[in-house]
């Protein structure tokens, strides 16, 4: 399947990223096509894996996730077993919204979402500190969201 995107495909993607709840008629109108070719394009974008899914944005405070933390982690050693153990443990933690294996001064960058500082302290002491391969953790706290 050819994954080349033309300007209409790119416009559809931008529209759906802004509001994935728009109906096919509204998307078609905005890109200057009729409903059928718009529907076919979206289905092709989904089938090719360019559109991986649809989501919603939440008010973090209203769902008990008022504190967002960027947590950088270094491991003591870099062997496959320790990496796999760390990644498996991190994937099981509800507080970890996203985790990236990165290059640079740290090995992993995590985005943690918790209710408040007390919950983050509990997360650090009871969950993160229980992973034996961690050598260093640095936390930075989000003050406001500029772009999500």
Backbone as ProteinMPNN parsed JSONL, in Angstrom:
{"seq_chain_A": "XXXXXXXXXXXXXXXXXXXXXXXXXXXXXXXXXXXXXXXXXXXXXXXXXXXXXXXXXXXXXXXXXXXXXXXXXXXXXXXXXXXXXXXXXXXXXXXXXXXXXXXXXXXXXXXXXXXXXXXXXXXXXXXXXXXXXXXXXXXXXXXXXXXX", "coords_chain_A": {"N_chain_A": [[0.847, -1.178, 0.0], [0.552, 2.192, -0.834], [1.867, 4.827, 0.97], [1.954, 7.523, 0.466], [1.202, 10.869, 1.068], [-1.101, 13.305, 0.077], [-2.016, 16.808, -0.314], [-4.685, 16.945, 0.471], [-5.037, 14.661, 2.056], [-3.308, 15.378, 4.156], [-4.67, 17.632, 5.087], [-7.037, 16.441, 6.002], [-5.998, 14.872, 8.088], [-5.065, 16.889, 9.808], [-7.479, 18.175, 10.469], [-8.866, 16.073, 11.766], [-7.139, 15.634, 13.915], [-7.53, 17.919, 15.353], [-10.267, 17.763, 15.984], [-11.626, 14.895, 16.438], [-14.182, 14.013, 16.555], [-15.756, 15.071, 14.601], [-18.221, 14.781, 12.078], [-18.429, 12.848, 9.031], [-19.466, 14.388, 6.968], [-18.887, 17.024, 7.756], [-16.061, 16.989, 7.759], [-15.584, 16.413, 5.064], [-16.669, 18.699, 3.859], [-14.892, 20.654, 4.786], [-12.517, 19.957, 3.491], [-13.171, 20.135, 0.876], [-14.325, 18.051, -0.607], [-16.68, 15.446, -1.544], [-18.729, 13.33, 0.561], [-18.261, 10.512, 0.155], [-15.604, 10.13, -1.172], [-14.064, 11.293, 0.848], [-14.581, 9.651, 3.065], [-13.452, 7.271, 2.032], [-10.768, 8.016, 1.863], [-10.125, 8.455, 4.593], [-10.548, 5.878, 5.613], [-8.524, 4.558, 4.19], [-6.277, 5.82, 5.311], [-6.51, 4.903, 7.917], [-6.325, 2.1, 7.534], [-3.739, 1.874, 6.508], [-2.28, 2.464, 8.696], [-1.501, 4.999, 9.315], [-3.352, 6.632, 10.628], [-3.706, 5.759, 13.796], [-5.545, 5.546, 15.808], [-8.24, 6.97, 17.759], [-8.844, 9.596, 20.102], [-9.458, 11.247, 23.295], [-9.3, 14.397, 25.062], [-8.646, 15.047, 28.419], [-9.725, 16.836, 31.34], [-7.329, 17.137, 33.497], [-7.182, 17.74, 36.276], [-9.809, 17.354, 37.109], [-10.087, 14.641, 36.924], [-8.522, 13.625, 38.867], [-5.76, 13.839, 38.418], [-3.977, 16.007, 38.886], [-1.283, 16.76, 39.105], [1.439, 16.85, 37.04], [4.37, 15.233, 36.083], [7.657, 15.299, 34.855], [9.837, 12.816, 34.604], [13.049, 11.76, 34.818], [15.171, 9.033, 34.296], [18.024, 7.143, 35.176], [19.792, 4.121, 34.644], [21.641, 1.661, 36.538], [23.211, -0.221, 35.197], [23.62, -1.31, 31.786], [22.307, -3.766, 30.607], [20.609, -6.299, 28.779], [18.751, -7.823, 30.292], [18.272, -6.233, 32.629], [17.203, -3.948, 31.416], [14.85, -5.003, 30.284], [13.479, -5.886, 32.597], [13.123, -3.441, 33.949], [11.535, -2.019, 32.037], [9.259, -3.656, 31.873], [8.253, -3.463, 34.479], [7.746, -0.671, 34.656], [5.809, -0.377, 32.663], [3.655, -1.499, 33.926], [2.793, 0.277, 35.82], [0.299, 2.435, 36.858], [0.503, 5.192, 37.226], [2.358, 6.08, 35.4], [2.131, 7.727, 32.544], [3.317, 7.974, 30.012], [6.315, 6.577, 28.626], [9.602, 6.79, 27.525], [12.386, 5.292, 25.965], [15.44, 6.677, 25.855], [18.203, 8.484, 24.301], [21.158, 9.977, 25.566], [21.837, 11.965, 28.49], [20.242, 10.616, 30.313], [18.507, 7.458, 30.673], [15.808, 6.859, 30.413], [12.796, 8.65, 29.823], [10.032, 9.711, 31.491], [6.546, 10.431, 31.744], [4.639, 11.328, 34.302], [1.521, 11.087, 35.924], [-0.285, 12.196, 38.594], [-2.349, 12.768, 41.543], [-1.392, 14.689, 43.395], [1.42, 16.198, 45.197], [1.898, 14.565, 47.427], [0.983, 12.055, 46.556], [2.794, 11.653, 44.477], [5.187, 11.458, 45.905], [4.701, 9.093, 47.311], [4.535, 7.348, 45.112], [7.221, 7.531, 44.189], [8.684, 6.519, 46.433], [7.516, 3.995, 47.06], [7.04, 2.608, 44.681], [8.735, 3.316, 42.356], [11.276, 3.314, 43.6], [11.462, 0.675, 44.26], [12.452, -0.659, 42.132], [15.302, -2.246, 41.357], [17.387, -1.612, 39.553], [17.686, 1.102, 39.105], [19.639, 4.031, 39.115], [19.611, 6.799, 39.265], [17.301, 9.485, 39.618], [15.536, 12.162, 38.297], [13.29, 14.763, 38.789], [10.93, 16.925, 37.293], [8.439, 19.399, 37.491], [5.349, 20.072, 35.953], [4.095, 23.283, 35.405], [2.157, 24.651, 33.946], [0.104, 24.032, 31.044], [1.018, 24.612, 27.792], [0.72, 23.786, 25.162], [-1.07, 21.034, 24.07]], "CA_chain_A": [[0.0, 0.0, 0.0], [1.302, 3.437, -0.957], [1.585, 5.718, 2.087], [2.181, 8.915, 0.098], [0.117, 11.745, 1.484], [-1.239, 14.536, -0.682], [-2.445, 17.93, 0.531], [-6.008, 16.655, 1.033], [-4.791, 13.738, 3.175], [-2.731, 16.159, 5.256], [-5.741, 18.465, 5.637], [-7.915, 15.541, 6.762], [-5.296, 14.524, 9.328], [-5.063, 18.075, 10.677], [-8.857, 18.365, 10.944], [-9.189, 15.02, 12.732], [-6.346, 15.841, 15.126], [-8.17, 19.01, 16.094], [-11.557, 17.302, 16.503], [-11.892, 13.593, 15.822], [-15.611, 13.721, 16.63], [-16.463, 15.636, 13.455], [-18.84, 13.828, 11.173], [-17.836, 12.74, 7.699], [-19.956, 15.518, 6.166], [-18.132, 18.221, 8.138], [-14.69, 16.831, 7.269], [-15.653, 16.537, 3.601], [-16.898, 20.111, 3.542], [-13.683, 21.428, 5.064], [-11.452, 19.641, 2.536], [-13.661, 20.389, -0.478], [-14.713, 16.818, -1.289], [-17.95, 14.887, -1.104], [-18.593, 12.406, 1.681], [-17.706, 9.203, -0.216], [-14.137, 10.105, -1.281], [-13.492, 11.619, 2.158], [-14.674, 8.407, 3.825], [-12.475, 6.33, 1.48], [-9.434, 8.486, 2.257], [-9.949, 8.2, 6.019], [-10.392, 4.424, 5.765], [-7.179, 4.214, 3.694], [-5.331, 6.304, 6.317], [-6.612, 3.969, 9.048], [-5.833, 0.782, 7.121], [-2.293, 1.941, 6.317], [-1.643, 2.68, 9.997], [-1.179, 6.41, 9.548], [-4.242, 6.923, 11.75], [-3.62, 4.593, 14.678], [-6.695, 5.504, 16.695], [-8.874, 8.242, 18.094], [-8.809, 9.773, 21.544], [-10.079, 12.413, 23.899], [-8.484, 15.145, 26.015], [-9.312, 15.122, 29.707], [-9.332, 17.837, 32.319], [-6.545, 16.303, 34.413], [-7.545, 17.997, 37.671], [-11.136, 16.799, 37.389], [-10.004, 13.178, 36.998], [-7.582, 13.255, 39.916], [-4.378, 13.815, 37.92], [-3.627, 17.424, 38.862], [0.157, 16.999, 39.086], [2.151, 16.179, 35.958], [5.798, 15.209, 36.404], [8.61, 14.752, 33.906], [10.737, 12.039, 35.456], [14.165, 11.227, 34.052], [15.74, 7.909, 35.045], [19.239, 6.462, 34.718], [19.972, 2.782, 35.195], [22.989, 1.347, 37.01], [23.895, -0.966, 34.136], [22.857, -1.427, 30.555], [22.262, -5.091, 30.011], [19.276, -6.597, 28.268], [17.886, -8.294, 31.359], [17.865, -5.092, 33.451], [16.317, -3.112, 30.595], [13.55, -5.672, 30.171], [12.835, -5.854, 33.912], [12.701, -2.056, 34.169], [10.442, -1.675, 31.125], [8.068, -4.421, 32.264], [7.738, -2.864, 35.717], [7.219, 0.661, 34.342], [4.575, -0.553, 31.881], [2.571, -1.934, 34.814], [2.469, 1.334, 36.777], [-0.773, 3.308, 36.378], [0.906, 6.597, 37.287], [3.198, 6.382, 34.244], [1.298, 7.961, 31.359], [4.171, 7.626, 28.872], [7.717, 6.318, 28.947], [10.437, 6.687, 26.332], [13.787, 4.919, 26.095], [16.064, 7.807, 25.177], [19.654, 8.613, 24.261], [21.59, 11.216, 26.211], [22.283, 11.876, 29.888], [19.374, 9.682, 31.024], [18.113, 6.285, 29.883], [14.363, 6.87, 30.199], [12.025, 9.854, 30.145], [8.663, 9.308, 31.797], [5.568, 11.457, 32.09], [3.878, 10.769, 35.414], [0.328, 11.855, 36.281], [-0.801, 11.844, 39.912], [-3.238, 13.79, 42.094], [-0.699, 15.774, 44.095], [2.793, 15.901, 45.59], [1.898, 13.412, 48.338], [0.865, 10.835, 45.747], [4.055, 11.473, 43.752], [6.165, 10.975, 46.878], [4.382, 7.677, 47.524], [4.952, 6.666, 43.884], [8.687, 7.432, 44.191], [9.197, 5.689, 47.524], [6.996, 2.627, 47.106], [7.027, 1.927, 43.389], [9.945, 3.522, 41.565], [12.448, 2.898, 44.38], [11.498, -0.786, 44.365], [13.111, -1.195, 40.939], [16.699, -2.239, 41.821], [18.375, -1.198, 38.56], [17.706, 2.56, 38.965], [20.735, 4.696, 39.823], [19.373, 8.227, 39.437], [15.989, 9.976, 39.192], [15.375, 13.62, 38.363], [11.897, 15.11, 38.557], [10.545, 18.299, 37.007], [6.996, 19.471, 37.629], [4.675, 20.968, 35.014], [3.366, 24.368, 36.044], [0.98, 24.895, 33.116], [0.154, 23.424, 29.721], [1.026, 25.607, 26.73], [0.169, 23.103, 23.997], [-1.243, 19.6, 24.347]], "C_chain_A": [[0.886, 1.232, 0.0], [0.895, 4.388, 0.157], [1.846, 7.185, 1.754], [0.949, 9.735, 0.439], [0.083, 12.975, 0.595], [-1.789, 15.625, 0.24], [-3.827, 17.7, 1.136], [-5.879, 15.686, 2.205], [-4.262, 14.5, 4.385], [-3.782, 17.056, 5.911], [-6.698, 17.631, 6.478], [-7.271, 15.198, 8.103], [-5.296, 15.697, 10.305], [-6.449, 18.317, 11.278], [-9.201, 17.339, 12.015], [-8.373, 15.13, 14.012], [-6.961, 16.933, 15.988], [-9.477, 18.557, 16.728], [-11.94, 16.005, 15.807], [-13.366, 13.2, 15.888], [-16.401, 14.294, 15.462], [-17.043, 14.526, 12.59], [-18.19, 13.873, 9.802], [-18.233, 13.933, 6.826], [-19.165, 16.791, 6.469], [-16.689, 18.157, 7.637], [-14.657, 17.036, 5.761], [-15.805, 17.99, 3.179], [-15.629, 20.93, 3.717], [-12.55, 21.155, 4.075], [-11.904, 19.796, 1.081], [-13.982, 19.147, -1.286], [-16.133, 16.444, -0.878], [-17.673, 13.83, -0.031], [-17.888, 11.104, 1.288], [-16.187, 9.216, -0.385], [-13.427, 10.467, 0.035], [-13.472, 10.381, 3.033], [-13.611, 7.41, 3.346], [-11.047, 6.721, 1.865], [-9.163, 8.178, 3.734], [-9.758, 6.705, 6.266], [-9.015, 3.969, 5.293], [-6.119, 4.637, 4.708], [-5.338, 5.408, 7.56], [-5.976, 2.633, 8.702], [-4.312, 0.763, 6.97], [-1.544, 2.17, 7.629], [-1.225, 4.109, 10.254], [-2.066, 6.956, 10.661], [-4.256, 5.653, 12.595], [-4.819, 4.466, 15.593], [-7.217, 6.904, 16.948], [-8.911, 8.366, 19.608], [-9.548, 11.015, 21.995], [-9.065, 13.122, 24.786], [-9.284, 15.295, 27.294], [-8.852, 16.346, 30.479], [-8.653, 17.052, 33.432], [-6.938, 16.507, 35.874], [-8.86, 17.325, 38.031], [-11.144, 15.275, 37.452], [-8.921, 12.725, 37.974], [-6.136, 13.145, 39.485], [-3.847, 15.243, 37.797], [-2.146, 17.742, 38.83], [0.784, 16.173, 37.97], [3.644, 16.349, 36.192], [6.584, 14.613, 35.236], [9.703, 14.097, 34.74], [11.798, 11.384, 34.57], [14.874, 10.18, 34.904], [17.002, 7.395, 34.361], [19.302, 5.097, 35.385], [21.43, 2.561, 35.587], [23.824, 0.696, 35.92], [22.996, -1.034, 32.917], [22.987, -2.827, 29.978], [20.8, -5.417, 29.704], [18.309, -7.015, 29.367], [17.373, -7.127, 32.213], [16.921, -4.164, 32.692], [14.922, -3.711, 30.525], [12.788, -5.65, 31.489], [12.3, -4.455, 34.197], [11.474, -1.728, 33.326], [9.152, -2.407, 31.484], [7.43, -3.81, 33.514], [7.089, -1.509, 35.435], [5.903, 0.55, 33.59], [3.392, -0.937, 32.764], [2.109, -0.844, 35.788], [1.445, 2.314, 36.204], [-0.373, 4.776, 36.339], [1.724, 7.031, 36.076], [2.306, 6.489, 33.008], [2.046, 7.588, 30.082], [5.588, 7.394, 29.364], [8.47, 6.111, 27.647], [11.828, 6.207, 26.73], [14.537, 5.937, 25.255], [17.58, 7.687, 25.15], [20.014, 9.937, 24.926], [22.015, 10.961, 27.642], [21.478, 10.875, 30.699], [18.996, 8.54, 30.088], [16.637, 6.294, 29.524], [13.786, 8.227, 30.583], [10.581, 9.396, 30.327], [7.814, 10.541, 32.067], [4.626, 10.807, 33.091], [2.692, 11.682, 35.7], [-0.24, 11.318, 37.594], [-1.659, 12.997, 40.428], [-2.467, 14.976, 42.659], [0.702, 15.319, 44.5], [2.874, 14.708, 46.541], [1.829, 12.102, 47.561], [2.149, 10.582, 44.962], [5.14, 10.94, 44.694], [5.951, 9.488, 47.161], [4.807, 6.845, 46.315], [6.471, 6.465, 43.872], [9.188, 6.418, 45.209], [8.765, 4.23, 47.43], [7.069, 1.889, 45.781], [8.337, 2.084, 42.635], [11.189, 3.026, 42.313], [12.542, 1.382, 44.538], [12.148, -1.448, 43.153], [14.62, -1.112, 41.192], [17.707, -1.676, 40.825], [18.501, 0.32, 38.408], [18.866, 3.15, 39.771], [20.432, 6.161, 40.103], [17.985, 8.582, 38.893], [15.997, 11.488, 39.33], [13.947, 13.945, 37.978], [11.755, 16.602, 38.276], [9.033, 18.33, 36.947], [6.403, 20.483, 36.664], [3.9, 22.022, 35.779], [2.1, 24.715, 35.278], [1.193, 24.24, 31.758], [0.053, 24.529, 28.679], [0.374, 25.027, 25.476], [0.093, 21.628, 24.304], [-1.532, 18.858, 23.069]], "O_chain_A": [[1.859, 1.305, 0.75], [-0.282, 4.725, 0.286], [1.949, 8.011, 2.662], [-0.182, 9.353, 0.142], [1.11, 13.618, 0.379], [-2.001, 15.391, 1.429], [-4.112, 18.216, 2.217], [-6.534, 15.864, 3.232], [-4.719, 14.286, 5.508], [-3.79, 17.226, 7.13], [-7.123, 18.064, 7.549], [-7.936, 15.233, 9.138], [-5.506, 15.507, 11.503], [-6.569, 18.628, 12.463], [-9.763, 17.687, 13.053], [-8.854, 14.761, 15.083], [-6.91, 16.867, 17.216], [-9.773, 18.913, 17.869], [-12.51, 16.019, 14.716], [-13.759, 12.17, 15.34], [-17.597, 14.03, 15.343], [-16.43, 13.475, 12.401], [-17.487, 14.826, 9.464], [-17.426, 14.427, 6.038], [-18.816, 17.545, 5.56], [-16.155, 19.153, 7.149], [-13.799, 17.752, 5.244], [-15.143, 18.449, 2.248], [-15.323, 21.796, 2.897], [-11.711, 22.026, 3.843], [-11.109, 19.61, 0.161], [-13.921, 19.174, -2.515], [-16.711, 17.051, 0.023], [-16.522, 13.488, 0.24], [-17.007, 10.641, 2.013], [-15.519, 8.373, 0.214], [-12.319, 9.997, 0.295], [-12.463, 10.087, 3.673], [-12.945, 6.776, 4.164], [-10.219, 5.859, 2.158], [-8.085, 7.693, 4.078], [-8.894, 6.313, 7.049], [-8.401, 3.1, 5.913], [-5.164, 3.898, 4.945], [-4.297, 5.184, 8.178], [-5.185, 2.093, 9.476], [-3.669, -0.244, 7.267], [-0.316, 2.08, 7.67], [-0.652, 4.407, 11.301], [-1.584, 7.666, 11.544], [-4.75, 4.61, 12.167], [-5.086, 3.381, 16.109], [-6.701, 7.887, 16.419], [-8.999, 7.364, 20.317], [-10.168, 11.727, 21.205], [-8.081, 12.518, 25.213], [-10.468, 15.631, 27.256], [-7.735, 16.83, 30.297], [-9.319, 16.379, 34.219], [-7.017, 15.539, 36.631], [-9.009, 16.789, 39.129], [-12.089, 14.678, 37.968], [-8.46, 11.586, 37.917], [-5.357, 12.432, 40.117], [-3.336, 15.64, 36.75], [-1.773, 18.882, 38.556], [0.675, 14.947, 37.957], [4.127, 17.449, 36.462], [6.226, 13.565, 34.699], [10.407, 14.769, 35.493], [11.491, 10.572, 33.698], [15.145, 10.406, 36.084], [17.048, 7.234, 33.141], [18.914, 4.938, 36.542], [22.335, 3.191, 35.04], [24.998, 1.021, 35.743], [21.783, -0.843, 33.001], [23.686, -3.045, 28.989], [19.884, -4.862, 30.311], [17.154, -6.59, 29.362], [16.176, -7.041, 32.489], [15.955, -3.654, 33.258], [13.927, -3.004, 30.688], [11.579, -5.419, 31.5], [11.16, -4.299, 34.635], [10.482, -1.215, 33.845], [8.068, -1.828, 31.404], [6.21, -3.662, 33.587], [5.995, -1.234, 35.928], [4.975, 1.313, 33.858], [2.242, -0.719, 32.383], [1.128, -1.038, 36.506], [1.696, 2.949, 35.18], [-0.866, 5.527, 35.498], [1.777, 8.219, 35.758], [1.798, 5.491, 32.497], [1.482, 6.966, 29.182], [6.006, 7.941, 30.385], [8.038, 5.354, 26.777], [12.383, 6.671, 27.726], [14.289, 6.045, 24.054], [18.165, 6.89, 25.883], [19.255, 10.903, 24.851], [22.495, 9.877, 27.974], [21.985, 10.336, 31.682], [19.145, 8.642, 28.871], [16.247, 5.801, 28.466], [14.23, 8.864, 31.538], [9.99, 8.779, 29.441], [8.305, 11.559, 32.555], [3.908, 9.86, 32.768], [2.835, 12.904, 35.718], [-0.624, 10.152, 37.694], [-1.693, 14.071, 39.827], [-2.837, 16.128, 42.434], [1.119, 14.203, 44.189], [3.819, 13.923, 46.466], [2.54, 11.149, 47.879], [2.555, 9.432, 44.795], [5.92, 10.067, 44.313], [6.91, 8.72, 47.24], [5.374, 5.763, 46.472], [6.955, 5.371, 43.581], [10.014, 5.562, 44.892], [9.561, 3.328, 47.693], [7.151, 0.661, 45.764], [8.985, 1.089, 42.307], [12.057, 2.388, 41.717], [13.595, 0.864, 44.911], [12.37, -2.659, 43.148], [15.168, -0.01, 41.237], [18.803, -1.291, 41.235], [19.351, 0.782, 37.648], [19.058, 2.821, 40.941], [20.94, 6.717, 41.077], [17.549, 8.064, 37.865], [16.415, 12.027, 40.356], [13.446, 13.464, 36.962], [12.379, 17.434, 38.935], [8.407, 17.41, 36.421], [6.885, 21.611, 36.561], [3.139, 21.703, 36.691], [1.078, 25.039, 35.883], [2.322, 23.934, 31.374], [-0.905, 25.301, 28.688], [-0.422, 25.692, 24.814], [1.072, 21.029, 24.749], [-1.709, 17.64, 23.089]]}, "name": "protein", "num_of_chains": 1, "seq": "XXXXXXXXXXXXXXXXXXXXXXXXXXXXXXXXXXXXXXXXXXXXXXXXXXXXXXXXXXXXXXXXXXXXXXXXXXXXXXXXXXXXXXXXXXXXXXXXXXXXXXXXXXXXXXXXXXXXXXXXXXXXXXXXXXXXXXXXXXXXXXXXXXXX"}
